[in-house]
Amino acid sequence: MQALLTCQPGRVEVREVPDPVAATGQVLVRVSHCGICGSDVHAVHSGRARPGRILGHELAGVVEDAGPGVTGWHAGDKVAVNPVGSCGRCRVCTRGLPYLCAELPNIGLTAPGGFAELVAVPAGQLVALPADADPAVGARAEPLAVAMRAVELAGIEPGDDVLVLGAGSIGLNVVAALGLAGAGRVVVAGRSPERLALATALGAAAAVDSRAVPLARYAAERGLRFTAALECSGAPTALQLLLPLLEPGGTCVYVALGDDDVPLGVRGLVRSGLRVAGSCAFTPAVYAAAVGHLVAGRVPAGPLVGARLPLARAPEAFSRLSRPGGPVGVLLQPGGDLRPGNDLQPGDDTGRPEMNPRNSEREVR
């Protein structure tokens, strides 16, 4: 089969590799769509991805074959693939941290991923898609699930005012997840006019260009104090910026993962009873719920897909996404489901942290 392999830092190549085989308890999936996450771009350009790896953890496809001991799945079934391995029994799994489970690997992270024609997946990590569904919907479930888990940890109640810092893929999915949670006024701060426009299209009450308008001034002029803030930018100064904007007892949830240490003002944190939480990945229940929301149309998948490309053009896509001014999201189509879609466009999103190789969308899972 063909697969996209990591090479030396900054490079990926499409090569022929042996087909995987479904082991006991596994299902072989022919990948129809797999999204390029900013963390994939960052792993390649930073050199963190060792040579010979197959990345890709935002995937969906069609069942090709079932391994020994698997029941309930048949060739031709459309599926979304939860990349997070979970035994469901150990302490980290029962505490809602399945990505730390030592028993099962994470697809596209610690096991071969979806940038390939075929991938072997534990049967318990598949979620069925309707027969008439566009599998691209399934490929959008992973980033939505990341966002839903972050909103869950923020403890959002209906009507709560929320600030989202960063309008990258996860920031935009957080906006959609906040709508599902019934949040009140959602204010999004970012640097890309195109992505800020998408934020309002997805339900944000306001979108602020953080280069032109200081957030502290924006909030003060409107008398805003936020119940929660979700950090989706990776900026090292984000915590210092966000904590003073929270109401007493408010919560800041870190979703982005930057390279730099973040200073924490403990005095203000203690005095105002604030909470800071880290959010990574999601539980199986949250992933299944994300699939359900997308299939039902409660969250539109289309606006967050900037291009659909064959696997052969993946190196071009990685190169494009390492520079400012790329599409919101790119779906690779290894399985040949080449329905027409948007092409890569140069755009003009300069200064955008999520598409910079150092500040690549590090809302890592």
C-alpha positions, -999 to +999 in steps of 0.1 A: +000+000+000+010+037-002+017+056+030+031+089+040+063+084+060+083+109+080+119+115+069+145+139+082+131+170+099+108+190+077+101+163+052+076+136+045+075+112+015+049+089+000+063+053-003+051+018-008+050-002+024+036-036+033-001-038+040-010-041+077-028-072+089-057-072+113-045-090+144-068-106+170-094-080+181-085-056+153-103-044+122-085-034+090-099+000+078-094+014+043-088+051+050-110+074+030-101+107+048-075+118+073-070+153+085-036+169+089-035+183+124-012+211+134+005+188+158+014+165+128+030+195+110+048+205+142+061+170+148+075+168+112+091+203+112+105+201+147+121+167+141+101+151+169+087+125+146+113+099+141+119+088+105+097+060+092+066+069+112+031+070+097+012+099+114-025+108+111-050+106+139-081+124+124-094+096+103-124+077+089-129+051+063-145+018+054-140-016+070-118-038+048-115-069+070-120-081+105-094-100+125-099-131+147-123-126+175-141-096+160-178-096+157-203-069+146-181-053+118-184-062+082-166-053+050-181-021+036-192-006+069-184+031+071-166+041+103-150+069+122-118+059+140-112+070+176-074+072+177-071+070+215-064+036+228-082+027+260-085-005+281-113+012+301-102-005+333-069+010+345-067+040+367-059+066+340-088+053+319-113+054+347-101+090+355-109+102+320-073+101+307-074+072+282-046+086+261-022+077+289-034+041+289-004+017+288-023-012+274-033+001+239-014+025+216-028+057+201-033+056+163-011+080+145+008+089+176+023+057+191+010+033+164+008+036+126-018+062+116-042+072+089-018+088+064-020+055+046-044+035+024-049+009+052-047+010+090-053-017+116-074-005+145-087-022+177-124-029+170-135-011+202-122+022+187-146+022+158-178+043+157-203+034+130-213+060+104-245+059+084-243+042+051-251+074+033-227+096+053-198+114+038-168+098+056-152+132+058-177+139+086-160+111+106-126+126+100-137+158+117-148+140+149-114+140+165-108+177+167-144+183+177-140+157+205-109+175+217-129+207+219-159+191+236-136+176+263-120+210+270-155+226+273-165+198+296-136+205+319-144+242+319-177+234+336-197+256+312-233+262+323-260+276+299-256+313+295-220+315+307-198+341+289-166+325+276-134+337+261-115+317+235-079+327+227-068+314+193-088+308+162-070+278+148-087+245+141-092+236+178-102+271+187-129+271+160-141+236+172-142+250+207-166+277+195-188+249+180-186+229+213-195+259+233-227+263+212-235+227+220-231+234+257-254+264+255-228+290+264-239+327+264-216+353+248-185+337+232-157+360+224-129+347+202-095+365+199-071+357+171-050+371+143-065+359+111-094+378+096-105+347+077-106+325+108-122+352+130-150+354+103-153+316+106-156+319+144-186+342+141-201+319+114-198+291+139-217+310+166-192+334+183-209+366+195-177+386+188-143+381+172-114+403+182-082+409+163-058+406+192-031+426+174-054+456+169-074+456+202-059+446+236-082+420+251-080+437+285-093+470+270-120+452+250-133+435+281-131+466+303-150+488+278-178+463+278-178+454+314-171+418+306-158+392+331-157+356+318-168+325+335-142+305+316-114+310+292-100+284+268-064+288+257-060+275+221-032+297+208+000+283+224+012+318+233+035+318+263+019+349+278-017+336+275-022+327+311-011+362+323-035+377+298-065+354+306-066+351+344-074+388+351-104+386+327-121+358+347-148+364+372-141+351+407-142+313+407-136+312+370-117+285+351-090+287+325-086+255+304-053+250+285-058+231+253-028+244+233+006+230+241+035+254+236+072+249+239+078+275+265+073+275+302+043+296+313+046+319+343+017+316+368+006+344+390-003+324+421-014+355+442-043+363+418-052+327+414-056+322+451-072+355+459-100+351+433-104+313+437-095+307+401-088+273+385-064+263+358-069+229+341-051+211+313-071+193+286-057+166+264-077+143+240-111+130+252-129+100+265-145+073+243-180+087+252-170+122+241-157+109+208-189+090+201-209+121+210-188+142+186-195+118+158-232+120+166-233+158+165-215+158+131-238+132+116-269+150+128-256+183+114-256+200+148-220+210+140-212+218+103-181+200+091-178+218+058-165+252+071-135+236+087-123+217+056-102+240+035-090+213+010-093+177+001-062+162-015-049+128-027-022+112-006+003+119-034+000+157-026+006+153+011+042+166+010+030+197-007+003+201+019+028+197+048+051+223+032+021+247+027+009+243+062+043+251+077+040+286+063+016+314+072-015+316+050-030+281+046-065+266+046-083+260+079-080+222+075-067+197+050-081+163+045-059+137+028-078+110+009-056+079+008-084+055-003-091+072-035-124+089-026-115+119-047-147+139-048-140+174-058-130+198-031-111+230-024-075+231-034-046+246-014-047+283-017-020+308-007-043+330+015-030+358+036-030+348+072+003+362+082+012+362+118-011+333+126+005+313+154-012+280+145+004+277+111+040+286+121+064+257+124+074+268+159+039+277+170+022+251+149-014+244+161-001+227+193-035+217+206-018+184+207-038+154+217 
